């Protein structure tokens, strides 16, 4: 009698990533992953202790892919900007996994590669060593928030998008000027949340880097 196939860690992560492209972290489960692999949950727990550890490993693969072939170029601000754009692109191709990274983080090789590059870039900026950990932390929070938010918008259906746009128009253009005078004043210039995301990403990141630069002696 042929024994049950043993799946490798990479094969498990490949299948988990495929499932997460069409569902979110909340609906994802080890049981569903086991069913997709044709095995039972207990066999997967030999590779990962729990669902959270598995999700972190999947997110880390995206970070590794983003860092594949990366070579630091330019000054410290150019390096951090290039890194941020690489992360944005990598998670943009698999937006469901951006929410996983934003929520669970990662502690694998990909995470260490990102951490190392951010810290190296900050050290070359001339920022005092004692300030670098806090500035690094703020940069990571900013990048995770921006990337997760943008990815969330990219996963909505056309019908959901149109419904959201209609609600936006009603909320903004239909605002009572007596109760919401500022909103009524700027109504025709206010843009919906999903508009011009690439430019907004770069401008917000640039503002954070400018704040760091202002702290350099």
C-alpha positions as CSV (number, residue, x, y, z in Angstrom):
1,X,0.0,0.0,0.0
2,X,1.4,3.4,-1.0
3,X,1.9,5.8,1.9
4,X,0.4,9.3,2.0
5,X,2.5,11.8,0.2
6,X,4.7,14.1,2.3
7,X,4.5,17.7,1.2
8,X,7.6,19.9,1.5
9,X,7.5,23.3,3.3
10,X,7.8,25.1,-0.1
11,X,4.9,23.2,-1.6
12,X,2.7,24.0,1.4
13,X,3.6,27.7,1.2
14,X,2.9,27.7,-2.6
15,X,-0.6,26.3,-2.1
16,X,-1.3,28.6,0.9
17,X,-0.3,31.6,-1.3
18,X,-2.7,30.4,-4.0
19,X,-5.5,30.1,-1.6
20,X,-4.8,33.6,-0.1
21,X,-5.0,35.2,-3.6
22,X,-8.7,34.5,-3.6
23,X,-9.5,34.8,0.1
24,X,-8.4,36.8,3.2
25,X,-6.6,35.8,6.3
26,X,-9.8,35.5,8.3
27,X,-11.4,32.9,6.1
28,X,-8.1,31.1,5.5
29,X,-7.6,28.0,7.7
30,X,-5.1,25.2,8.0
31,X,-8.0,22.8,7.5
32,X,-8.8,24.4,4.1
33,X,-5.1,24.3,3.1
34,X,-4.9,20.6,4.1
35,X,-8.0,19.8,2.0
36,X,-6.4,21.6,-1.0
37,X,-3.3,19.4,-0.6
38,X,-5.3,16.3,-0.1
39,X,-3.9,15.6,3.4
40,X,-5.0,16.2,7.0
41,X,-4.2,19.2,9.2
42,X,-2.0,17.2,11.6
43,X,0.6,16.7,8.8
44,X,0.9,20.4,8.3
45,X,1.4,21.1,12.0
46,X,4.7,19.2,11.6
47,X,5.9,22.2,9.5
48,X,4.1,25.1,11.2
49,X,2.9,25.3,14.8
50,X,-0.2,27.3,14.0
51,X,-2.0,29.4,11.4
52,X,-0.3,32.6,12.4
53,X,3.2,31.1,11.9
54,X,2.1,29.8,8.5
55,X,0.7,33.2,7.4
56,X,3.9,34.9,8.5
57,X,5.9,32.4,6.4
58,X,3.8,33.2,3.3
59,X,4.2,36.9,3.8
60,X,8.0,36.5,4.2
61,X,8.2,34.8,0.8
62,X,6.8,38.1,-0.7
63,X,9.5,40.0,1.1
64,X,12.1,37.6,-0.2
65,X,10.8,38.0,-3.8
66,X,10.9,41.8,-3.4
67,X,14.5,41.7,-2.3
68,X,15.6,39.2,-5.0
69,X,18.1,41.0,-7.3
70,X,18.0,44.2,-5.2
71,X,21.1,46.3,-5.2
72,X,21.3,49.5,-3.2
73,X,22.0,52.5,-5.3
74,X,22.1,56.3,-4.6
75,X,22.0,58.1,-1.3
76,X,20.1,56.9,1.8
77,X,16.8,58.5,0.7
78,X,17.0,57.0,-2.7
79,X,17.7,53.6,-1.2
80,X,14.7,53.7,1.1
81,X,12.4,55.0,-1.6
82,X,13.5,52.2,-4.0
83,X,13.0,49.6,-1.3
84,X,9.5,51.0,-0.5
85,X,8.5,50.9,-4.2
86,X,9.8,47.3,-4.5
87,X,7.7,46.2,-1.6
88,X,4.7,48.1,-2.9
89,X,5.0,46.3,-6.3
90,X,5.6,42.9,-4.8
91,X,2.5,43.0,-2.6
92,X,0.5,44.8,-5.4
93,X,0.9,41.6,-7.4
94,X,-0.6,39.6,-4.5
95,X,-2.7,42.1,-2.6
96,X,-4.4,39.6,-0.3
97,X,-1.0,38.9,1.2
98,X,-0.4,42.6,1.9
99,X,-3.0,42.5,4.6
100,X,-1.3,39.4,6.1
101,X,2.0,41.2,6.3
102,X,0.4,44.3,7.8
103,X,-1.3,42.3,10.4
104,X,1.0,39.5,11.3
105,X,4.4,40.7,10.1
106,X,7.2,38.3,9.3
107,X,10.3,37.0,11.0
108,X,12.0,35.1,8.2
109,X,14.8,35.7,5.8
110,X,12.8,38.2,3.8
111,X,12.1,40.3,6.8
112,X,15.7,40.3,7.9
113,X,16.8,41.4,4.4
114,X,14.3,44.4,4.5
115,X,15.4,45.3,8.0
116,X,19.1,45.1,7.1
117,X,18.7,47.4,4.1
118,X,16.6,50.0,6.0
119,X,19.0,50.1,8.9
120,X,22.0,50.3,6.6
121,X,20.5,53.1,4.7
122,X,19.6,55.0,7.9
123,X,23.2,54.6,9.2
124,X,24.6,56.1,6.0
125,X,22.3,59.1,6.5
126,X,24.4,60.4,9.4
127,X,21.6,60.0,11.8
128,X,22.9,59.3,15.4
129,X,22.8,55.6,16.2
130,X,20.5,56.1,19.2
131,X,17.8,57.6,16.9
132,X,17.9,54.9,14.2
133,X,15.8,52.2,15.9
134,X,12.8,54.6,16.5
135,X,13.1,56.0,12.9
136,X,13.3,52.5,11.5
137,X,10.2,51.5,13.4
138,X,8.2,54.5,12.1
139,X,9.3,53.8,8.5
140,X,8.2,50.2,8.7
141,X,4.8,51.1,10.2
142,X,4.3,53.7,7.4
143,X,5.2,51.3,4.6
144,X,3.0,48.5,6.0
145,X,0.1,50.8,6.4
146,X,0.3,52.4,3.0
147,X,0.9,49.1,1.2
148,X,-1.9,47.2,3.1
149,X,-4.3,50.1,2.5
150,X,-3.6,50.2,-1.2
151,X,-3.8,46.5,-1.6
152,X,-7.1,46.4,0.1
153,X,-8.6,48.8,-2.4
154,X,-7.2,46.8,-5.3
155,X,-9.1,43.7,-4.3
156,X,-12.6,45.1,-4.5
157,X,-14.8,44.2,-7.4
158,X,-15.9,46.7,-10.1
159,X,-19.4,46.6,-8.6
160,X,-18.1,47.4,-5.1
161,X,-16.0,50.2,-6.6
162,X,-18.9,51.8,-8.3
163,X,-21.0,51.5,-5.2
164,X,-18.2,53.2,-3.2
165,X,-17.9,56.0,-5.7
166,X,-21.6,56.7,-5.6
167,X,-21.5,56.8,-1.8
168,X,-18.5,59.1,-2.0
169,X,-20.3,61.5,-4.4
170,X,-23.4,61.6,-2.1
171,X,-21.3,62.1,1.0
172,X,-19.1,64.9,-0.5
173,X,-21.1,66.7,-3.1
174,X,-24.3,66.3,-1.2
175,X,-22.9,67.7,2.1
176,X,-25.1,70.3,3.8
177,X,-23.0,73.5,3.7
178,X,-24.7,74.7,7.0
179,X,-23.5,71.6,8.9
180,X,-20.3,70.8,6.9
181,X,-19.1,74.2,5.6
182,X,-15.5,73.1,5.0
183,X,-16.5,69.9,3.3
184,X,-18.9,71.8,1.1
185,X,-16.3,74.4,0.2
186,X,-13.7,71.8,-0.9
187,X,-16.2,69.2,-2.2
188,X,-15.3,69.5,-5.9
189,X,-11.6,69.2,-5.2
190,X,-11.7,66.3,-2.7
191,X,-10.6,63.0,-4.3
192,X,-11.8,59.5,-3.4
193,X,-9.5,57.3,-1.3
194,X,-8.4,55.1,-4.2
195,X,-7.3,58.0,-6.5
196,X,-3.7,58.6,-7.5
197,X,-2.3,56.1,-5.1
198,X,1.2,55.8,-6.6
199,X,1.9,59.6,-6.2
200,X,0.4,59.7,-2.7
201,X,2.6,56.8,-1.7
202,X,5.8,58.5,-2.9
203,X,4.8,61.9,-1.4
204,X,4.0,60.5,2.0
205,X,7.2,58.5,2.1
206,X,9.2,61.5,1.0
207,X,7.7,63.6,3.8
208,X,8.8,61.0,6.3
209,X,12.3,60.9,4.9
210,X,12.4,64.7,5.1
211,X,11.5,64.5,8.7
212,X,14.3,62.1,9.3
213,X,16.7,64.4,7.4
214,X,15.8,67.3,9.6
215,X,17.1,65.2,12.6
216,X,20.6,64.7,11.1
217,X,23.2,66.9,12.8
